[in-house]
Structure formats: structure tokens, C-alpha cells
Amino acid sequence: DLVLVDGAHDYEHGYRDTLTALRLVRPGGIVLWDDFDPYWHGLVHGVLDAAEGRTTAKLVGTSLLVLDDAIY
């Protein structure tokens, strides 16, 4: 139902952790990424590259990114 990604802050880990999360989450489930912040630019780029073709949204006022199709 929920996959929370809270791992390392570099490109490689962001990319691999995102692929794993997308494989684990059930249809309609929620993926949340922690520390999705420009300060962690490697992580941000890794997540976005791995989630290519999926819609994501930053939760306002947080450092969380959510798989957008999970909130509709």
C-alpha cells in the first residue's frame, strides 16, 4: 500500500531505490520519497530519471515527493 523511500542522497541510490519502489508498490498504492530537495540534487535527478513517464508531485511545505497517480 505504501512504499517510503528514505535512503542515500546520491544519484545512483535515488535511481535504484526508485526502480525498486516502483516495482514493489501495488496498483493504486503510494510511493513517497523523503529529502526531495534541491540541496540533494543527485538524489532528485536520480529519482526523476528512474520515474520517467510517471507523474510525481512535491507535497507543499515538505521535502516529500509522491507518485502523483496515487493521489487521484
N, CA, C and O atoms as CSV, one atom per row, in Angstrom:
chain,resi,resn,atom,element,x,y,z
A,1,ASP,N,N,0.807,-1.205,0.000
A,1,ASP,CA,C,0.000,0.000,0.000
A,1,ASP,C,C,0.848,1.265,0.000
A,1,ASP,O,O,0.505,2.250,-0.655
A,2,LEU,N,N,1.960,1.235,0.740
A,2,LEU,CA,C,2.828,2.406,0.851
A,2,LEU,C,C,4.282,1.963,0.776
A,2,LEU,O,O,4.700,1.038,1.472
A,3,VAL,N,N,5.043,2.634,-0.074
A,3,VAL,CA,C,6.491,2.449,-0.119
A,3,VAL,C,C,7.108,3.799,0.206
A,3,VAL,O,O,6.878,4.780,-0.501
A,4,LEU,N,N,7.890,3.849,1.272
A,4,LEU,CA,C,8.584,5.067,1.673
A,4,LEU,C,C,10.059,4.895,1.320
A,4,LEU,O,O,10.721,3.969,1.788
A,5,VAL,N,N,10.556,5.801,0.488
A,5,VAL,CA,C,11.956,5.759,0.090
A,5,VAL,C,C,12.700,6.805,0.909
A,5,VAL,O,O,12.491,8.006,0.742
A,6,ASP,N,N,13.564,6.335,1.789
A,6,ASP,CA,C,14.370,7.211,2.645
A,6,ASP,C,C,15.767,6.608,2.693
A,6,ASP,O,O,16.132,5.916,3.643
A,7,GLY,N,N,16.533,6.884,1.653
A,7,GLY,CA,C,17.844,6.246,1.538
A,7,GLY,C,C,18.957,7.254,1.414
A,7,GLY,O,O,18.897,8.355,1.961
A,8,ALA,N,N,19.977,6.848,0.677
A,8,ALA,CA,C,21.135,7.714,0.464
A,8,ALA,C,C,20.738,8.911,-0.402
A,8,ALA,O,O,19.641,8.956,-0.958
A,9,HIS,N,N,21.632,9.855,-0.500
A,9,HIS,CA,C,21.298,11.129,-1.142
A,9,HIS,C,C,22.086,11.383,-2.417
A,9,HIS,O,O,22.414,12.527,-2.732
A,10,ASP,N,N,22.388,10.325,-3.148
A,10,ASP,CA,C,23.126,10.498,-4.393
A,10,ASP,C,C,22.313,9.936,-5.563
A,10,ASP,O,O,21.286,9.284,-5.376
A,11,TYR,N,N,22.801,10.207,-6.758
A,11,TYR,CA,C,22.080,9.810,-7.966
A,11,TYR,C,C,21.845,8.306,-8.029
A,11,TYR,O,O,20.719,7.855,-8.241
A,12,GLU,N,N,22.903,7.539,-7.846
A,12,GLU,CA,C,22.816,6.090,-8.011
A,12,GLU,C,C,21.783,5.460,-7.081
A,12,GLU,O,O,20.980,4.628,-7.505
A,13,HIS,N,N,21.808,5.860,-5.818
A,13,HIS,CA,C,20.846,5.312,-4.866
A,13,HIS,C,C,19.430,5.798,-5.156
A,13,HIS,O,O,18.475,5.025,-5.074
A,14,GLY,N,N,19.294,7.072,-5.494
A,14,GLY,CA,C,17.971,7.601,-5.844
A,14,GLY,C,C,17.374,6.853,-7.017
A,14,GLY,O,O,16.186,6.530,-7.019
A,15,TYR,N,N,18.200,6.577,-8.016
A,15,TYR,CA,C,17.739,5.864,-9.207
A,15,TYR,C,C,17.344,4.428,-8.859
A,15,TYR,O,O,16.232,3.998,-9.167
A,16,ARG,N,N,18.240,3.694,-8.224
A,16,ARG,CA,C,17.965,2.289,-7.895
A,16,ARG,C,C,16.812,2.144,-6.911
A,16,ARG,O,O,15.955,1.276,-7.083
A,17,ASP,N,N,16.782,2.987,-5.880
A,17,ASP,CA,C,15.703,2.908,-4.891
A,17,ASP,C,C,14.349,3.200,-5.528
A,17,ASP,O,O,13.341,2.602,-5.153
A,18,THR,N,N,14.325,4.115,-6.487
A,18,THR,CA,C,13.073,4.442,-7.174
A,18,THR,C,C,12.602,3.274,-8.023
A,18,THR,O,O,11.418,2.939,-8.007
A,19,LEU,N,N,13.507,2.651,-8.763
A,19,LEU,CA,C,13.117,1.469,-9.552
A,19,LEU,C,C,12.562,0.371,-8.651
A,19,LEU,O,O,11.577,-0.283,-8.994
A,20,THR,N,N,13.191,0.173,-7.511
A,20,THR,CA,C,12.711,-0.838,-6.558
A,20,THR,C,C,11.336,-0.466,-6.024
A,20,THR,O,O,10.444,-1.313,-5.964
A,21,ALA,N,N,11.158,0.790,-5.637
A,21,ALA,CA,C,9.869,1.233,-5.100
A,21,ALA,C,C,8.758,1.060,-6.128
A,21,ALA,O,O,7.665,0.608,-5.788
A,22,LEU,N,N,9.025,1.412,-7.377
A,22,LEU,CA,C,8.003,1.296,-8.428
A,22,LEU,C,C,7.667,-0.160,-8.712
A,22,LEU,O,O,6.547,-0.477,-9.112
A,23,ARG,N,N,8.628,-1.040,-8.509
A,23,ARG,CA,C,8.376,-2.462,-8.689
A,23,ARG,C,C,7.571,-3.037,-7.516
A,23,ARG,O,O,6.762,-3.945,-7.705
A,24,LEU,N,N,7.793,-2.513,-6.314
A,24,LEU,CA,C,7.142,-3.036,-5.114
A,24,LEU,C,C,5.707,-2.549,-4.912
A,24,LEU,O,O,4.867,-3.297,-4.411
A,25,VAL,N,N,5.422,-1.324,-5.291
A,25,VAL,CA,C,4.116,-0.734,-4.982
A,25,VAL,C,C,3.021,-1.404,-5.809
A,25,VAL,O,O,3.197,-1.688,-6.994
A,26,ARG,N,N,1.900,-1.644,-5.161
A,26,ARG,CA,C,0.775,-2.244,-5.875
A,26,ARG,C,C,0.050,-1.155,-6.663
A,26,ARG,O,O,0.186,0.025,-6.343
A,27,PRO,N,N,-0.715,-1.527,-7.681
A,27,PRO,CA,C,-1.500,-0.525,-8.414
A,27,PRO,C,C,-2.388,0.267,-7.443
A,27,PRO,O,O,-3.104,-0.317,-6.629
A,28,GLY,N,N,-2.335,1.565,-7.536
A,28,GLY,CA,C,-3.104,2.428,-6.646
A,28,GLY,C,C,-2.419,2.707,-5.327
A,28,GLY,O,O,-2.924,3.478,-4.511
A,29,GLY,N,N,-1.260,2.077,-5.109
A,29,GLY,CA,C,-0.515,2.314,-3.873
A,29,GLY,C,C,0.210,3.644,-3.924
A,29,GLY,O,O,0.171,4.350,-4.932
A,30,ILE,N,N,0.863,3.973,-2.841
A,30,ILE,CA,C,1.527,5.265,-2.705
A,30,ILE,C,C,3.030,5.062,-2.569
A,30,ILE,O,O,3.489,4.210,-1.809
A,31,VAL,N,N,3.787,5.855,-3.314
A,31,VAL,CA,C,5.230,5.929,-3.126
A,31,VAL,C,C,5.548,7.335,-2.649
A,31,VAL,O,O,5.130,8.320,-3.256
A,32,LEU,N,N,6.294,7.417,-1.550
A,32,LEU,CA,C,6.770,8.689,-1.023
A,32,LEU,C,C,8.288,8.661,-0.990
A,32,LEU,O,O,8.888,7.681,-0.549
A,33,TRP,N,N,8.906,9.735,-1.457
A,33,TRP,CA,C,10.344,9.880,-1.375
A,33,TRP,C,C,10.646,10.985,-0.374
A,33,TRP,O,O,10.068,12.069,-0.451
A,34,ASP,N,N,11.545,10.716,0.562
A,34,ASP,CA,C,11.963,11.699,1.549
A,34,ASP,C,C,13.172,12.475,1.023
A,34,ASP,O,O,13.896,11.995,0.152
A,35,ASP,N,N,13.377,13.655,1.551
A,35,ASP,CA,C,14.516,14.517,1.221
A,35,ASP,C,C,14.568,14.906,-0.247
A,35,ASP,O,O,15.653,15.084,-0.802
A,36,PHE,N,N,13.413,15.041,-0.881
A,36,PHE,CA,C,13.359,15.500,-2.269
A,36,PHE,C,C,13.484,17.016,-2.247
A,36,PHE,O,O,12.490,17.742,-2.224
A,37,ASP,N,N,14.716,17.468,-2.254
A,37,ASP,CA,C,15.035,18.878,-2.063
A,37,ASP,C,C,16.225,19.230,-2.960
A,37,ASP,O,O,17.120,18.402,-3.127
A,38,PRO,N,N,16.260,20.430,-3.540
A,38,PRO,CA,C,17.367,20.811,-4.422
A,38,PRO,C,C,18.752,20.634,-3.792
A,38,PRO,O,O,19.736,20.436,-4.504
A,39,TYR,N,N,18.830,20.703,-2.477
A,39,TYR,CA,C,20.111,20.500,-1.809
A,39,TYR,C,C,20.699,19.143,-2.172
A,39,TYR,O,O,21.914,19.007,-2.309
A,40,TRP,N,N,19.840,18.139,-2.327
A,40,TRP,CA,C,20.246,16.782,-2.689
A,40,TRP,C,C,20.039,16.589,-4.190
A,40,TRP,O,O,19.281,15.714,-4.607
A,41,HIS,N,N,20.711,17.403,-4.996
A,41,HIS,CA,C,20.475,17.426,-6.444
A,41,HIS,C,C,20.728,16.074,-7.101
A,41,HIS,O,O,20.021,15.728,-8.047
A,42,GLY,N,N,21.695,15.304,-6.647
A,42,GLY,CA,C,21.931,13.980,-7.214
A,42,GLY,C,C,20.741,13.060,-6.988
A,42,GLY,O,O,20.308,12.355,-7.899
A,43,LEU,N,N,20.225,13.072,-5.787
A,43,LEU,CA,C,19.047,12.274,-5.447
A,43,LEU,C,C,17.855,12.683,-6.308
A,43,LEU,O,O,17.172,11.832,-6.878
A,44,VAL,N,N,17.614,13.973,-6.397
A,44,VAL,CA,C,16.479,14.489,-7.174
A,44,VAL,C,C,16.559,14.020,-8.621
A,44,VAL,O,O,15.566,13.549,-9.176
A,45,HIS,N,N,17.725,14.143,-9.232
A,45,HIS,CA,C,17.877,13.730,-10.631
A,45,HIS,C,C,17.747,12.224,-10.793
A,45,HIS,O,O,17.179,11.757,-11.780
A,46,GLY,N,N,18.266,11.458,-9.839
A,46,GLY,CA,C,18.131,10.005,-9.903
A,46,GLY,C,C,16.684,9.557,-9.825
A,46,GLY,O,O,16.251,8.686,-10.580
A,47,VAL,N,N,15.939,10.156,-8.906
A,47,VAL,CA,C,14.516,9.820,-8.759
A,47,VAL,C,C,13.759,10.167,-10.038
A,47,VAL,O,O,13.008,9.341,-10.556
A,48,LEU,N,N,13.950,11.369,-10.545
A,48,LEU,CA,C,13.210,11.798,-11.736
A,48,LEU,C,C,13.575,10.965,-12.967
A,48,LEU,O,O,12.706,10.648,-13.778
A,49,ASP,N,N,14.839,10.612,-13.108
A,49,ASP,CA,C,15.235,9.776,-14.242
A,49,ASP,C,C,14.596,8.391,-14.155
A,49,ASP,O,O,14.111,7.873,-15.160
A,50,ALA,N,N,14.589,7.792,-12.977
A,50,ALA,CA,C,14.019,6.452,-12.813
A,50,ALA,C,C,12.502,6.465,-12.931
A,50,ALA,O,O,11.906,5.480,-13.368
A,51,ALA,N,N,11.873,7.568,-12.545
A,51,ALA,CA,C,10.410,7.666,-12.582
A,51,ALA,C,C,9.915,8.242,-13.900
A,51,ALA,O,O,8.749,8.623,-14.009
A,52,GLU,N,N,10.783,8.311,-14.901
A,52,GLU,CA,C,10.423,8.882,-16.195
A,52,GLU,C,C,9.133,8.250,-16.720
A,52,GLU,O,O,8.973,7.029,-16.723
A,53,GLY,N,N,8.224,9.111,-17.160
A,53,GLY,CA,C,6.937,8.641,-17.666
A,53,GLY,C,C,5.879,8.533,-16.589
A,53,GLY,O,O,4.704,8.337,-16.899
A,54,ARG,N,N,6.270,8.658,-15.325
A,54,ARG,CA,C,5.315,8.638,-14.212
A,54,ARG,C,C,5.144,10.068,-13.727
A,54,ARG,O,O,6.091,10.854,-13.766
A,55,THR,N,N,3.968,10.403,-13.280
A,55,THR,CA,C,3.716,11.742,-12.775
A,55,THR,C,C,3.955,11.770,-11.273
A,55,THR,O,O,3.437,10.937,-10.529
A,56,THR,N,N,4.748,12.744,-10.845
A,56,THR,CA,C,5.033,12.924,-9.433
A,56,THR,C,C,4.670,14.342,-9.035
A,56,THR,O,O,4.542,15.222,-9.886
A,57,ALA,N,N,4.506,14.559,-7.741
A,57,ALA,CA,C,4.195,15.898,-7.241
A,57,ALA,C,C,4.879,16.085,-5.896
A,57,ALA,O,O,4.922,15.171,-5.073
A,58,LYS,N,N,5.403,17.263,-5.690
A,58,LYS,CA,C,6.004,17.612,-4.410
A,58,LYS,C,C,4.889,18.035,-3.465
A,58,LYS,O,O,4.038,18.848,-3.827
A,59,LEU,N,N,4.892,17.489,-2.259
A,59,LEU,CA,C,3.899,17.880,-1.263
A,59,LEU,C,C,4.310,19.226,-0.678
A,59,LEU,O,O,5.380,19.348,-0.082
A,60,VAL,N,N,3.473,20.220,-0.846
A,60,VAL,CA,C,3.771,21.591,-0.453
A,60,VAL,C,C,4.142,21.658,1.028
A,60,VAL,O,O,3.483,21.064,1.881
A,61,GLY,N,N,5.209,22.394,1.304
A,61,GLY,CA,C,5.633,22.602,2.682
A,61,GLY,C,C,6.430,21.450,3.264
A,61,GLY,O,O,6.719,21.438,4.461
A,62,THR,N,N,6.792,20.470,2.424
A,62,THR,CA,C,7.552,19.312,2.893
A,62,THR,C,C,8.716,19.051,1.948
A,62,THR,O,O,8.874,19.729,0.932
A,63,SER,N,N,9.512,18.077,2.291
A,63,SER,CA,C,10.562,17.603,1.385
A,63,SER,C,C,10.157,16.257,0.789
A,63,SER,O,O,11.008,15.465,0.385
A,64,LEU,N,N,8.847,16.006,0.738
A,64,LEU,CA,C,8.326,14.735,0.231
A,64,LEU,C,C,7.844,14.864,-1.210
A,64,LEU,O,O,7.214,15.849,-1.591
A,65,LEU,N,N,8.157,13.848,-1.988
A,65,LEU,CA,C,7.637,13.702,-3.340
A,65,LEU,C,C,6.705,12.504,-3.317
A,65,LEU,O,O,6.995,11.509,-2.651
A,66,VAL,N,N,5.597,12.582,-4.029
A,66,VAL,CA,C,4.634,11.485,-4.065
A,66,VAL,C,C,4.382,11.093,-5.518
A,66,VAL,O,O,4.360,11.934,-6.416
A,67,LEU,N,N,4.195,9.800,-5.720
A,67,LEU,CA,C,3.769,9.312,-7.030
A,67,LEU,C,C,2.384,9.865,-7.260
A,67,LEU,O,O,1.453,9.510,-6.537
A,68,ASP,N,N,2.223,10.728,-8.249
A,68,ASP,CA,C,1.009,11.522,-8.431
A,68,ASP,C,C,-0.216,10.667,-8.726
A,68,ASP,O,O,-1.307,11.000,-8.263
A,69,ASP,N,N,-0.079,9.567,-9.485
A,69,ASP,CA,C,-1.271,8.787,-9.796
A,69,ASP,C,C,-1.829,8.082,-8.558
A,69,ASP,O,O,-2.929,7.531,-8.600
A,70,ALA,N,N,-1.076,8.100,-7.460
A,70,ALA,CA,C,-1.549,7.503,-6.218
A,70,ALA,C,C,-2.533,8.412,-5.485
A,70,ALA,O,O,-3.265,7.941,-4.614
A,71,ILE,N,N,-2.568,9.705,-5.818
A,71,ILE,CA,C,-3.423,10.618,-5.049
A,71,ILE,C,C,-4.697,10.981,-5.774
A,71,ILE,O,O,-5.472,11.804,-5.286
A,72,TYR,N,N,-4.931,10.386,-6.924
A,72,TYR,CA,C,-6.157,10.674,-7.669
A,72,TYR,C,C,-7.135,9.548,-7.544
A,72,TYR,O,O,-8.228,9.613,-8.107
